[in-house]
Amino acid sequence: MTQCKECGNGYEVGVREFCSEDCFKKNIQKRIDDATANEKSHTSKLTKEDS
């Protein structure tokens, strides 16, 4: 039995190391949020007005 990377539940058939599609989507969203939380991209510069 394999353990889900998101919720920790054991499963036999799942989606890419996760027990369900929901856990897979939650994990992807969490990784996106972590990656973009402190990102200072060029888009933030575009929204500021030059003075």
KEVEX-725680 format. One line per field, with one value per residue: x, y, z of N, C-alpha, C in turn; residue number from 0. Coordinates in pm, whole numbers. Layout:
residues N
n.c1	(X	...)
n.c2	(Y	...)
n.c3	(Z	...)
ca.c1	(X	...)
ca.c2	(Y	...)
ca.c3	(Z	...)
c.c1	(X	...)
c.c2	(Y	...)
c.c3	(Z	...)
resi	(NUM	...)
end
This chain:
residues 51
n.c1	(84	49	138	-39	88	-22	-246	-178	-312	-345	-334	-419	-467	-416	-352	-68	110	-71	-374	-612	-773	-844	-662	-428	-473	-492	-232	-83	-186	-100	178	202	112	312	537	483	441	641	742	891	797	814	565	462	607	506	256	299	315	538	713)
n.c2	(-117	224	553	857	1165	1407	1393	1177	936	584	406	206	235	523	870	973	943	1026	987	1057	1251	1498	1540	1551	1784	1973	1965	2056	2319	2422	2414	2597	2832	2858	2898	3139	3322	3499	3611	3849	3974	4090	4186	4319	4550	4670	4759	4971	5324	5547	5809)
n.c3	(0	-78	36	42	-81	-9	184	341	363	311	1	-287	-560	-740	-824	-963	-726	-535	-347	-463	-724	-622	-407	-556	-711	-502	-404	-623	-645	-399	-437	-647	-522	-323	-486	-610	-410	-304	-528	-732	-995	-1336	-1395	-1173	-1178	-1404	-1326	-1160	-1144	-1297	-1137)
ca.c1	(0	125	86	-65	178	-97	-323	-117	-391	-295	-416	-361	-476	-429	-308	68	153	-177	-485	-725	-755	-854	-533	-333	-499	-457	-87	-37	-220	-12	310	193	105	444	630	451	418	743	799	886	805	807	428	440	667	418	139	339	335	666	691)
ca.c2	(0	347	663	980	1274	1523	1370	1072	814	474	374	109	294	667	960	1026	941	1082	892	1101	1368	1615	1558	1590	1925	2052	1972	2145	2456	2460	2441	2722	2940	2871	2948	3276	3405	3604	3640	3988	3959	4212	4237	4415	4675	4729	4820	5091	5442	5617	5947)
ca.c3	(0	-92	116	-33	-48	41	307	420	363	230	-115	-380	-694	-724	-931	-948	-586	-452	-337	-544	-810	-535	-339	-661	-742	-384	-396	-731	-607	-289	-494	-724	-423	-263	-585	-649	-291	-289	-659	-775	-1140	-1416	-1401	-1065	-1223	-1505	-1263	-1087	-1227	-1276	-1094)
c.c1	(89	59	75	29	107	-163	-266	-195	-325	-389	-344	-361	-499	-377	-171	111	55	-294	-603	-686	-760	-723	-425	-349	-464	-306	-30	-65	-131	128	311	192	241	543	606	434	515	808	783	906	794	665	399	500	578	298	173	358	470	638	814)
c.c2	(125	458	788	1091	1394	1496	1259	942	708	445	272	162	443	742	1015	1046	1009	986	930	1220	1496	1643	1603	1739	2016	2071	2064	2291	2507	2494	2569	2841	2964	2935	3095	3371	3522	3643	3787	3988	4094	4268	4334	4550	4745	4800	4946	5207	5503	5760	6031)
c.c3	(0	-10	30	14	14	176	395	426	275	114	-202	-523	-677	-845	-895	-803	-492	-455	-426	-630	-725	-462	-437	-692	-625	-375	-503	-695	-496	-342	-575	-628	-359	-360	-618	-531	-282	-420	-693	-926	-1209	-1420	-1288	-1102	-1325	-1442	-1186	-1185	-1194	-1234	-1116)
resi	(0	1	2	3	4	5	6	7	8	9	10	11	12	13	14	15	16	17	18	19	20	21	22	23	24	25	26	27	28	29	30	31	32	33	34	35	36	37	38	39	40	41	42	43	44	45	46	47	48	49	50)
end
